[in-house]
Amino acid sequence: MNLDRFAYGRPDPQDVPEKKVGYCNTCQSAIMQGDEVIELDGDMYCDSVCLMRKLGARYVGAGMEG
């Protein structure tokens, strides 16, 4: 029996395994609970680059897209 009052404490929330809630619709990387994602028509994208790939968009310099 341990009589130290600090020997037992509240459970550490970091000991809980991470929960996957889905995958990026473009690159298929795992999306965990609490991650910031982009949602479009029910699909999740891990970042703006993956969303742009899906939409066929690209970055260009204004007036330079020749």
C-alpha positions in Angstrom: 0.0 0.0 0.0 1.4 3.4 -1.0 0.5 6.2 1.4 2.0 8.9 -0.9 -0.9 11.2 -1.8 0.7 12.0 -5.1 1.3 8.4 -6.2 -2.1 8.1 -7.9 -3.6 10.9 -9.9 -6.0 11.6 -12.6 -5.5 9.6 -15.9 -3.3 11.3 -18.5 -5.4 12.3 -21.5 -2.3 11.7 -23.7 -2.4 8.0 -22.8 -5.6 7.6 -24.9 -4.9 6.4 -28.4 -5.7 8.9 -31.2 -8.9 8.4 -33.0 -8.9 8.4 -36.8 -12.0 10.0 -38.2 -11.2 9.6 -41.9 -8.7 10.1 -44.7 -7.9 13.0 -47.0 -9.8 12.6 -50.2 -6.8 13.4 -52.4 -3.6 12.0 -50.6 -5.3 9.5 -48.3 -3.4 10.7 -45.2 -5.1 9.9 -41.9 -7.2 12.6 -40.4 -7.3 12.4 -36.6 -10.0 13.7 -34.2 -9.4 17.4 -33.6 -7.3 18.0 -36.8 -8.2 21.2 -38.8 -9.4 20.1 -42.2 -11.2 21.5 -45.2 -14.6 20.0 -45.9 -16.3 20.2 -49.3 -19.5 18.3 -50.1 -18.9 15.8 -47.3 -15.3 15.1 -48.4 -12.3 16.0 -46.1 -9.0 17.5 -47.3 -6.0 17.7 -45.1 -4.8 21.1 -46.5 -5.5 23.7 -49.2 -2.9 22.0 -51.6 -4.9 18.8 -51.6 -8.2 20.7 -52.2 -6.6 22.6 -55.1 -5.3 19.3 -56.6 -8.9 17.9 -56.4 -10.4 21.0 -58.0 -7.7 21.3 -60.7 -6.7 24.8 -59.4 -3.1 26.2 -59.4 -1.2 29.1 -58.2 -0.1 31.7 -60.8 1.3 35.2 -60.8 -1.4 37.7 -61.7 -1.0 38.7 -65.3 1.7 36.0 -65.8 -0.4 32.9 -66.5 0.6 32.8 -70.2 
